[in-house]
Amino acid sequence: MKVIGAGFGRTGTLSLKAALERIGFGPCYHMVEFLKHPEHGPLWVAALDGETIEWDDVFGEYESTTDWPACNFWRELSERYPEAKVVLTVRDPERWWHSIETTLFTASRNEQLPSPHAVAEMGRRLMGKTFDGRTGTADRDHVIQRFEEHNARVRQGVAPDRLLVFQVAEGWGPLCDFLGVEAPGEPFPHLNEGANFQQMIRQLAEGMPGARGGSHRTVGDSAPRTTPSAESASGEPPVSR
C-alpha cells in the first residue's frame, strides 16, 4: 500500500482512483472494487464492529485506496502501512451535501439498492455508522458536521509531510509533486461520479453477482444495519467545533 485516500465519497474519489492508476499507483481500491469482491464484506463488517482484521486480506495486490469504506479507516491503515502517503480529497461542504443527498442517500431512502446485497448492505451499515443513522433531507447540518469533523481529524492526525489535502480540480500538479512522479501529458481525469453511481445501481438491479437472488452471502446478517453513535467508523470521538 503506497497511497491511502482519506476523503469521504463524493469528493472526487473516483477521479482520484483513475489518476492514481494512471501514474503508477494501481490498482486502487474504491467502492466500485467491492462490486468485484463482495467476499470482502465480512472483513469490512468486522472492522466496523471494532475487530482487528488483517488488512492484507482485503487489499492484497492493491497499491492505493480511496473512497468508502476504506477512508473511514485511514488511521488504522496509516499505522499498518507507515510508508504510505495520505491524500485527503475535499470539496465545498454544500456541494458535497448536494452530491451525496441526490445519489447515495436518495437511493437508500427509495430502496433502489437491492437488498439483500453485499454492497447495498455494506452501504447501509457504513452510512449508519458514519452519520449516526441520520441521512434524511432534514439532517443536512448533522451530515455536513460529520463531514467536516472527519476532515479535521485527518488534518490533525497525519503528519504534514505525509498528507496532501487535495481538490481534484487542482489537477496533476499537487498530486504528482506530492507523490514524486512526473505529471502525464494529458488532462486529469474528471469522472462523473453521479453518473457512475446510477450505473452501479442499474448493475445491481440487473443482477450482478451478489444481487437479489445471487449466490453471495449477505453482509452483516448477525448485526444491526446501523449503529447510532457520535463516533466515526473507527470509534473516534467527534472533533471539537
ChimeraX commands (.cxc) that place a marker at each C-alpha (Angstrom):
marker #1 position 0.00,0.00,0.00 radius 0.5
marker #1 position 1.53,3.27,-1.17 radius 0.5
marker #1 position -1.33,5.79,-1.07 radius 0.5
marker #1 position -4.22,5.96,1.39 radius 0.5
marker #1 position -7.22,8.03,0.32 radius 0.5
marker #1 position -8.82,9.51,3.44 radius 0.5
marker #1 position -11.56,11.61,1.83 radius 0.5
marker #1 position -15.24,10.71,2.06 radius 0.5
marker #1 position -17.03,9.52,-1.05 radius 0.5
marker #1 position -18.45,12.22,-3.36 radius 0.5
marker #1 position -15.26,14.29,-3.11 radius 0.5
marker #1 position -13.79,13.20,-6.43 radius 0.5
marker #1 position -12.65,9.82,-5.21 radius 0.5
marker #1 position -13.40,8.05,-8.50 radius 0.5
marker #1 position -11.35,10.64,-10.39 radius 0.5
marker #1 position -8.54,10.16,-7.86 radius 0.5
marker #1 position -8.70,6.40,-8.39 radius 0.5
marker #1 position -8.27,6.86,-12.13 radius 0.5
marker #1 position -5.45,9.36,-11.60 radius 0.5
marker #1 position -3.54,7.13,-9.19 radius 0.5
marker #1 position -3.80,4.20,-11.55 radius 0.5
marker #1 position -2.60,6.35,-14.43 radius 0.5
marker #1 position 0.58,7.45,-12.60 radius 0.5
marker #1 position 1.58,4.02,-11.35 radius 0.5
marker #1 position -0.20,3.56,-8.03 radius 0.5
marker #1 position -2.71,0.99,-9.16 radius 0.5
marker #1 position -4.75,-0.96,-8.80 radius 0.5
marker #1 position -6.67,1.36,-6.48 radius 0.5
marker #1 position -9.34,0.05,-4.10 radius 0.5
marker #1 position -12.56,2.10,-4.34 radius 0.5
marker #1 position -16.14,1.20,-3.50 radius 0.5
marker #1 position -16.59,0.12,-7.12 radius 0.5
marker #1 position -13.99,-2.58,-6.45 radius 0.5
marker #1 position -16.31,-4.01,-3.82 radius 0.5
marker #1 position -18.66,-4.90,-6.69 radius 0.5
marker #1 position -15.96,-7.30,-7.83 radius 0.5
marker #1 position -15.16,-8.59,-4.34 radius 0.5
marker #1 position -18.32,-8.94,-2.23 radius 0.5
marker #1 position -16.44,-11.65,-0.32 radius 0.5
marker #1 position -14.66,-8.76,1.40 radius 0.5
marker #1 position -17.93,-7.88,3.10 radius 0.5
marker #1 position -17.44,-9.89,6.30 radius 0.5
marker #1 position -14.00,-8.35,6.77 radius 0.5
marker #1 position -15.36,-4.82,6.47 radius 0.5
marker #1 position -18.22,-5.62,8.83 radius 0.5
marker #1 position -15.72,-6.98,11.35 radius 0.5
marker #1 position -13.69,-3.78,11.05 radius 0.5
marker #1 position -16.82,-1.67,11.52 radius 0.5
marker #1 position -17.59,-3.67,14.65 radius 0.5
marker #1 position -14.19,-2.77,16.06 radius 0.5
marker #1 position -12.47,-6.08,15.42 radius 0.5
marker #1 position -8.85,-6.25,14.37 radius 0.5
marker #1 position -8.53,-7.58,10.83 radius 0.5
marker #1 position -5.59,-8.36,8.59 radius 0.5
marker #1 position -5.70,-5.55,6.05 radius 0.5
marker #1 position -3.67,-7.50,3.53 radius 0.5
marker #1 position -6.59,-9.91,3.30 radius 0.5
marker #1 position -8.64,-7.05,1.87 radius 0.5
marker #1 position -6.10,-5.17,-0.21 radius 0.5
marker #1 position -3.81,-7.88,-1.49 radius 0.5
marker #1 position -2.38,-6.55,-4.76 radius 0.5
marker #1 position -3.89,-3.07,-4.38 radius 0.5
marker #1 position -1.31,-0.28,-4.10 radius 0.5
marker #1 position -3.70,2.51,-3.20 radius 0.5
marker #1 position -7.16,3.08,-1.82 radius 0.5
marker #1 position -9.78,5.82,-1.90 radius 0.5
marker #1 position -13.48,6.29,-1.11 radius 0.5
marker #1 position -15.60,4.30,1.31 radius 0.5
marker #1 position -15.29,2.01,3.14 radius 0.5
marker #1 position -11.51,2.35,3.43 radius 0.5
marker #1 position -11.50,6.11,4.08 radius 0.5
marker #1 position -13.15,5.57,7.45 radius 0.5
marker #1 position -10.14,3.53,8.49 radius 0.5
marker #1 position -7.46,6.00,7.44 radius 0.5
marker #1 position -5.88,5.94,10.90 radius 0.5
marker #1 position -5.65,2.15,11.10 radius 0.5
marker #1 position -4.34,1.95,7.54 radius 0.5
marker #1 position -1.74,4.67,8.08 radius 0.5
marker #1 position -0.46,2.72,11.09 radius 0.5
marker #1 position -0.48,-0.59,9.24 radius 0.5
marker #1 position 1.29,0.91,6.20 radius 0.5
marker #1 position 3.63,3.51,7.72 radius 0.5
marker #1 position 5.40,4.26,4.42 radius 0.5
marker #1 position 2.16,5.08,2.61 radius 0.5
marker #1 position 1.22,8.69,1.94 radius 0.5
marker #1 position -2.25,10.03,2.70 radius 0.5
marker #1 position -4.43,12.03,0.32 radius 0.5
marker #1 position -7.47,13.80,1.77 radius 0.5
marker #1 position -9.84,14.77,-1.03 radius 0.5
marker #1 position -12.01,17.71,-0.01 radius 0.5
marker #1 position -14.93,19.60,-1.51 radius 0.5
marker #1 position -17.14,22.53,-0.69 radius 0.5
marker #1 position -19.43,21.15,2.06 radius 0.5
marker #1 position -22.64,22.42,0.46 radius 0.5
marker #1 position -21.79,20.92,-2.92 radius 0.5
marker #1 position -20.72,17.70,-1.24 radius 0.5
marker #1 position -24.04,17.53,0.62 radius 0.5
marker #1 position -25.98,18.03,-2.61 radius 0.5
marker #1 position -23.97,15.25,-4.28 radius 0.5
marker #1 position -24.42,12.65,-1.57 radius 0.5
marker #1 position -28.04,13.60,-0.94 radius 0.5
marker #1 position -29.02,13.17,-4.60 radius 0.5
marker #1 position -27.19,9.87,-5.01 radius 0.5
marker #1 position -26.50,7.55,-2.10 radius 0.5
marker #1 position -28.99,8.93,0.42 radius 0.5
marker #1 position -31.83,9.20,-2.10 radius 0.5
marker #1 position -31.19,5.71,-3.44 radius 0.5
marker #1 position -31.22,4.30,0.08 radius 0.5
marker #1 position -34.47,6.04,1.04 radius 0.5
marker #1 position -36.15,4.98,-2.20 radius 0.5
marker #1 position -34.92,1.41,-1.73 radius 0.5
marker #1 position -33.18,1.49,-5.10 radius 0.5
marker #1 position -30.36,-0.56,-3.65 radius 0.5
marker #1 position -31.25,-4.24,-3.99 radius 0.5
marker #1 position -31.46,-5.98,-0.66 radius 0.5
marker #1 position -30.05,-8.35,0.35 radius 0.5
marker #1 position -26.84,-7.49,-1.47 radius 0.5
marker #1 position -23.30,-7.32,-0.13 radius 0.5
marker #1 position -22.69,-3.83,-1.50 radius 0.5
marker #1 position -26.09,-2.46,-0.51 radius 0.5
marker #1 position -25.85,-3.89,2.98 radius 0.5
marker #1 position -22.33,-2.56,3.46 radius 0.5
marker #1 position -23.50,0.87,2.31 radius 0.5
marker #1 position -26.34,0.91,4.81 radius 0.5
marker #1 position -24.12,-0.24,7.66 radius 0.5
marker #1 position -21.38,2.21,6.78 radius 0.5
marker #1 position -23.66,5.22,6.34 radius 0.5
marker #1 position -25.42,4.39,9.57 radius 0.5
marker #1 position -22.14,4.21,11.45 radius 0.5
marker #1 position -20.64,7.29,9.83 radius 0.5
marker #1 position -23.67,9.58,10.11 radius 0.5
marker #1 position -25.36,8.07,13.20 radius 0.5
marker #1 position -28.16,6.71,11.03 radius 0.5
marker #1 position -29.24,10.27,10.18 radius 0.5
marker #1 position -29.26,10.67,6.41 radius 0.5
marker #1 position -32.64,12.29,5.75 radius 0.5
marker #1 position -33.19,15.61,3.99 radius 0.5
marker #1 position -33.69,17.24,7.39 radius 0.5
marker #1 position -30.29,16.02,8.57 radius 0.5
marker #1 position -28.23,18.28,6.32 radius 0.5
marker #1 position -26.47,20.17,9.11 radius 0.5
marker #1 position -25.65,16.99,11.00 radius 0.5
marker #1 position -24.23,15.24,7.93 radius 0.5
marker #1 position -22.11,18.25,6.99 radius 0.5
marker #1 position -20.83,18.44,10.57 radius 0.5
marker #1 position -19.71,14.81,10.40 radius 0.5
marker #1 position -18.02,15.51,7.06 radius 0.5
marker #1 position -16.11,18.48,8.44 radius 0.5
marker #1 position -15.19,16.63,11.64 radius 0.5
marker #1 position -13.75,13.77,9.63 radius 0.5
marker #1 position -11.62,16.12,7.55 radius 0.5
marker #1 position -10.40,17.90,10.68 radius 0.5
marker #1 position -9.42,14.59,12.30 radius 0.5
marker #1 position -7.34,13.62,9.28 radius 0.5
marker #1 position -5.60,17.02,9.21 radius 0.5
marker #1 position -4.82,16.72,12.91 radius 0.5
marker #1 position -3.84,13.05,12.83 radius 0.5
marker #1 position -1.44,12.85,9.88 radius 0.5
marker #1 position 2.00,14.46,9.81 radius 0.5
marker #1 position 2.07,17.41,7.39 radius 0.5
marker #1 position 4.83,15.92,5.26 radius 0.5
marker #1 position 2.77,12.76,4.82 radius 0.5
marker #1 position -0.55,14.43,3.98 radius 0.5
marker #1 position -1.91,16.10,0.84 radius 0.5
marker #1 position -5.21,17.95,1.17 radius 0.5
marker #1 position -6.42,17.85,-2.41 radius 0.5
marker #1 position -9.25,19.06,-4.60 radius 0.5
marker #1 position -9.42,17.16,-7.87 radius 0.5
marker #1 position -9.96,20.47,-9.71 radius 0.5
marker #1 position -6.30,21.24,-8.92 radius 0.5
marker #1 position -5.23,18.63,-11.45 radius 0.5
marker #1 position -1.99,16.70,-11.76 radius 0.5
marker #1 position 0.41,19.24,-10.26 radius 0.5
marker #1 position -0.11,18.93,-6.49 radius 0.5
marker #1 position -0.74,15.19,-6.63 radius 0.5
marker #1 position 2.30,14.34,-8.74 radius 0.5
marker #1 position 4.57,16.67,-6.78 radius 0.5
marker #1 position 3.42,15.06,-3.55 radius 0.5
marker #1 position 3.99,11.53,-4.84 radius 0.5
marker #1 position 7.25,12.37,-6.56 radius 0.5
marker #1 position 6.24,11.37,-10.08 radius 0.5
marker #1 position 6.07,13.16,-13.41 radius 0.5
marker #1 position 2.72,14.59,-14.45 radius 0.5
marker #1 position 1.22,12.89,-17.52 radius 0.5
marker #1 position 0.86,14.97,-20.65 radius 0.5
marker #1 position -2.89,14.56,-20.72 radius 0.5
marker #1 position -5.89,16.05,-18.89 radius 0.5
marker #1 position -6.52,14.99,-15.32 radius 0.5
marker #1 position -9.42,12.51,-15.22 radius 0.5
marker #1 position -12.64,14.16,-14.11 radius 0.5
marker #1 position -15.18,11.36,-13.92 radius 0.5
marker #1 position -18.86,11.94,-13.40 radius 0.5
marker #1 position -19.40,10.16,-10.11 radius 0.5
marker #1 position -23.12,10.83,-10.15 radius 0.5
marker #1 position -23.47,9.02,-13.47 radius 0.5
marker #1 position -21.22,6.23,-12.23 radius 0.5
marker #1 position -23.39,5.81,-9.15 radius 0.5
marker #1 position -26.51,5.46,-11.25 radius 0.5
marker #1 position -24.74,2.91,-13.42 radius 0.5
marker #1 position -23.83,0.93,-10.32 radius 0.5
marker #1 position -27.45,0.97,-9.17 radius 0.5
marker #1 position -28.56,-0.35,-12.56 radius 0.5
marker #1 position -25.92,-3.09,-12.46 radius 0.5
marker #1 position -27.02,-4.19,-9.01 radius 0.5
marker #1 position -30.68,-4.19,-10.03 radius 0.5
marker #1 position -29.89,-6.20,-13.16 radius 0.5
marker #1 position -28.35,-8.98,-11.12 radius 0.5
marker #1 position -24.60,-8.62,-10.84 radius 0.5
marker #1 position -23.05,-11.32,-8.63 radius 0.5
marker #1 position -24.35,-10.85,-5.12 radius 0.5
marker #1 position -27.55,-9.05,-6.13 radius 0.5
marker #1 position -31.01,-10.21,-5.07 radius 0.5
marker #1 position -31.19,-13.92,-5.73 radius 0.5
marker #1 position -27.42,-14.14,-6.29 radius 0.5
marker #1 position -25.11,-16.59,-4.64 radius 0.5
marker #1 position -23.02,-14.34,-2.42 radius 0.5
marker #1 position -23.75,-14.15,1.28 radius 0.5
marker #1 position -25.36,-11.07,2.70 radius 0.5
marker #1 position -23.01,-8.89,4.71 radius 0.5
marker #1 position -23.66,-8.45,8.41 radius 0.5
marker #1 position -26.59,-10.85,8.84 radius 0.5
marker #1 position -25.99,-11.04,12.56 radius 0.5
marker #1 position -25.52,-7.34,13.19 radius 0.5
marker #1 position -27.85,-4.33,13.04 radius 0.5
marker #1 position -27.75,-2.27,9.88 radius 0.5
marker #1 position -26.95,0.94,11.66 radius 0.5
marker #1 position -25.22,1.69,14.91 radius 0.5
marker #1 position -26.17,5.16,16.18 radius 0.5
marker #1 position -23.05,6.69,17.61 radius 0.5
marker #1 position -21.30,10.02,17.85 radius 0.5
marker #1 position -18.13,8.31,16.77 radius 0.5
marker #1 position -16.66,7.56,13.38 radius 0.5
marker #1 position -16.47,4.05,11.99 radius 0.5
marker #1 position -13.09,3.76,13.66 radius 0.5
marker #1 position -14.52,4.59,17.08 radius 0.5
marker #1 position -13.01,8.09,17.24 radius 0.5
marker #1 position -14.82,10.89,19.07 radius 0.5
marker #1 position -16.04,13.92,17.12 radius 0.5
marker #1 position -13.65,16.82,16.75 radius 0.5
marker #1 position -14.47,19.78,18.95 radius 0.5
marker #1 position -16.07,22.59,16.98 radius 0.5
marker link #1:1,2 radius 0.2
marker link #1:2,3 radius 0.2
marker link #1:3,4 radius 0.2
marker link #1:4,5 radius 0.2
marker link #1:5,6 radius 0.2
marker link #1:6,7 radius 0.2
marker link #1:7,8 radius 0.2
marker link #1:8,9 radius 0.2
marker link #1:9,10 radius 0.2
marker link #1:10,11 radius 0.2
marker link #1:11,12 radius 0.2
marker link #1:12,13 radius 0.2
marker link #1:13,14 radius 0.2
marker link #1:14,15 radius 0.2
marker link #1:15,16 radius 0.2
marker link #1:16,17 radius 0.2
marker link #1:17,18 radius 0.2
marker link #1:18,19 radius 0.2
marker link #1:19,20 radius 0.2
marker link #1:20,21 radius 0.2
marker link #1:21,22 radius 0.2
marker link #1:22,23 radius 0.2
marker link #1:23,24 radius 0.2
marker link #1:24,25 radius 0.2
marker link #1:25,26 radius 0.2
marker link #1:26,27 radius 0.2
marker link #1:27,28 radius 0.2
marker link #1:28,29 radius 0.2
marker link #1:29,30 radius 0.2
marker link #1:30,31 radius 0.2
marker link #1:31,32 radius 0.2
marker link #1:32,33 radius 0.2
marker link #1:33,34 radius 0.2
marker link #1:34,35 radius 0.2
marker link #1:35,36 radius 0.2
marker link #1:36,37 radius 0.2
marker link #1:37,38 radius 0.2
marker link #1:38,39 radius 0.2
marker link #1:39,40 radius 0.2
marker link #1:40,41 radius 0.2
marker link #1:41,42 radius 0.2
marker link #1:42,43 radius 0.2
marker link #1:43,44 radius 0.2
marker link #1:44,45 radius 0.2
marker link #1:45,46 radius 0.2
marker link #1:46,47 radius 0.2
marker link #1:47,48 radius 0.2
marker link #1:48,49 radius 0.2
marker link #1:49,50 radius 0.2
marker link #1:50,51 radius 0.2
marker link #1:51,52 radius 0.2
marker link #1:52,53 radius 0.2
marker link #1:53,54 radius 0.2
marker link #1:54,55 radius 0.2
marker link #1:55,56 radius 0.2
marker link #1:56,57 radius 0.2
marker link #1:57,58 radius 0.2
marker link #1:58,59 radius 0.2
marker link #1:59,60 radius 0.2
marker link #1:60,61 radius 0.2
marker link #1:61,62 radius 0.2
marker link #1:62,63 radius 0.2
marker link #1:63,64 radius 0.2
marker link #1:64,65 radius 0.2
marker link #1:65,66 radius 0.2
marker link #1:66,67 radius 0.2
marker link #1:67,68 radius 0.2
marker link #1:68,69 radius 0.2
marker link #1:69,70 radius 0.2
marker link #1:70,71 radius 0.2
marker link #1:71,72 radius 0.2
marker link #1:72,73 radius 0.2
marker link #1:73,74 radius 0.2
marker link #1:74,75 radius 0.2
marker link #1:75,76 radius 0.2
marker link #1:76,77 radius 0.2
marker link #1:77,78 radius 0.2
marker link #1:78,79 radius 0.2
marker link #1:79,80 radius 0.2
marker link #1:80,81 radius 0.2
marker link #1:81,82 radius 0.2
marker link #1:82,83 radius 0.2
marker link #1:83,84 radius 0.2
marker link #1:84,85 radius 0.2
marker link #1:85,86 radius 0.2
marker link #1:86,87 radius 0.2
marker link #1:87,88 radius 0.2
marker link #1:88,89 radius 0.2
marker link #1:89,90 radius 0.2
marker link #1:90,91 radius 0.2
marker link #1:91,92 radius 0.2
marker link #1:92,93 radius 0.2
marker link #1:93,94 radius 0.2
marker link #1:94,95 radius 0.2
marker link #1:95,96 radius 0.2
marker link #1:96,97 radius 0.2
marker link #1:97,98 radius 0.2
marker link #1:98,99 radius 0.2
marker link #1:99,100 radius 0.2
marker link #1:100,101 radius 0.2
marker link #1:101,102 radius 0.2
marker link #1:102,103 radius 0.2
marker link #1:103,104 radius 0.2
marker link #1:104,105 radius 0.2
marker link #1:105,106 radius 0.2
marker link #1:106,107 radius 0.2
marker link #1:107,108 radius 0.2
marker link #1:108,109 radius 0.2
marker link #1:109,110 radius 0.2
marker link #1:110,111 radius 0.2
marker link #1:111,112 radius 0.2
marker link #1:112,113 radius 0.2
marker link #1:113,114 radius 0.2
marker link #1:114,115 radius 0.2
marker link #1:115,116 radius 0.2
marker link #1:116,117 radius 0.2
marker link #1:117,118 radius 0.2
marker link #1:118,119 radius 0.2
marker link #1:119,120 radius 0.2
marker link #1:120,121 radius 0.2
marker link #1:121,122 radius 0.2
marker link #1:122,123 radius 0.2
marker link #1:123,124 radius 0.2
marker link #1:124,125 radius 0.2
marker link #1:125,126 radius 0.2
marker link #1:126,127 radius 0.2
marker link #1:127,128 radius 0.2
marker link #1:128,129 radius 0.2
marker link #1:129,130 radius 0.2
marker link #1:130,131 radius 0.2
marker link #1:131,132 radius 0.2
marker link #1:132,133 radius 0.2
marker link #1:133,134 radius 0.2
marker link #1:134,135 radius 0.2
marker link #1:135,136 radius 0.2
marker link #1:136,137 radius 0.2
marker link #1:137,138 radius 0.2
marker link #1:138,139 radius 0.2
marker link #1:139,140 radius 0.2
marker link #1:140,141 radius 0.2
marker link #1:141,142 radius 0.2
marker link #1:142,143 radius 0.2
marker link #1:143,144 radius 0.2
marker link #1:144,145 radius 0.2
marker link #1:145,146 radius 0.2
marker link #1:146,147 radius 0.2
marker link #1:147,148 radius 0.2
marker link #1:148,149 radius 0.2
marker link #1:149,150 radius 0.2
marker link #1:150,151 radius 0.2
marker link #1:151,152 radius 0.2
marker link #1:152,153 radius 0.2
marker link #1:153,154 radius 0.2
marker link #1:154,155 radius 0.2
marker link #1:155,156 radius 0.2
marker link #1:156,157 radius 0.2
marker link #1:157,158 radius 0.2
marker link #1:158,159 radius 0.2
marker link #1:159,160 radius 0.2
marker link #1:160,161 radius 0.2
marker link #1:161,162 radius 0.2
marker link #1:162,163 radius 0.2
marker link #1:163,164 radius 0.2
marker link #1:164,165 radius 0.2
marker link #1:165,166 radius 0.2
marker link #1:166,167 radius 0.2
marker link #1:167,168 radius 0.2
marker link #1:168,169 radius 0.2
marker link #1:169,170 radius 0.2
marker link #1:170,171 radius 0.2
marker link #1:171,172 radius 0.2
marker link #1:172,173 radius 0.2
marker link #1:173,174 radius 0.2
marker link #1:174,175 radius 0.2
marker link #1:175,176 radius 0.2
marker link #1:176,177 radius 0.2
marker link #1:177,178 radius 0.2
marker link #1:178,179 radius 0.2
marker link #1:179,180 radius 0.2
marker link #1:180,181 radius 0.2
marker link #1:181,182 radius 0.2
marker link #1:182,183 radius 0.2
marker link #1:183,184 radius 0.2
marker link #1:184,185 radius 0.2
marker link #1:185,186 radius 0.2
marker link #1:186,187 radius 0.2
marker link #1:187,188 radius 0.2
marker link #1:188,189 radius 0.2
marker link #1:189,190 radius 0.2
marker link #1:190,191 radius 0.2
marker link #1:191,192 radius 0.2
marker link #1:192,193 radius 0.2
marker link #1:193,194 radius 0.2
marker link #1:194,195 radius 0.2
marker link #1:195,196 radius 0.2
marker link #1:196,197 radius 0.2
marker link #1:197,198 radius 0.2
marker link #1:198,199 radius 0.2
marker link #1:199,200 radius 0.2
marker link #1:200,201 radius 0.2
marker link #1:201,202 radius 0.2
marker link #1:202,203 radius 0.2
marker link #1:203,204 radius 0.2
marker link #1:204,205 radius 0.2
marker link #1:205,206 radius 0.2
marker link #1:206,207 radius 0.2
marker link #1:207,208 radius 0.2
marker link #1:208,209 radius 0.2
marker link #1:209,210 radius 0.2
marker link #1:210,211 radius 0.2
marker link #1:211,212 radius 0.2
marker link #1:212,213 radius 0.2
marker link #1:213,214 radius 0.2
marker link #1:214,215 radius 0.2
marker link #1:215,216 radius 0.2
marker link #1:216,217 radius 0.2
marker link #1:217,218 radius 0.2
marker link #1:218,219 radius 0.2
marker link #1:219,220 radius 0.2
marker link #1:220,221 radius 0.2
marker link #1:221,222 radius 0.2
marker link #1:222,223 radius 0.2
marker link #1:223,224 radius 0.2
marker link #1:224,225 radius 0.2
marker link #1:225,226 radius 0.2
marker link #1:226,227 radius 0.2
marker link #1:227,228 radius 0.2
marker link #1:228,229 radius 0.2
marker link #1:229,230 radius 0.2
marker link #1:230,231 radius 0.2
marker link #1:231,232 radius 0.2
marker link #1:232,233 radius 0.2
marker link #1:233,234 radius 0.2
marker link #1:234,235 radius 0.2
marker link #1:235,236 radius 0.2
marker link #1:236,237 radius 0.2
marker link #1:237,238 radius 0.2
marker link #1:238,239 radius 0.2
marker link #1:239,240 radius 0.2
marker link #1:240,241 radius 0.2
view
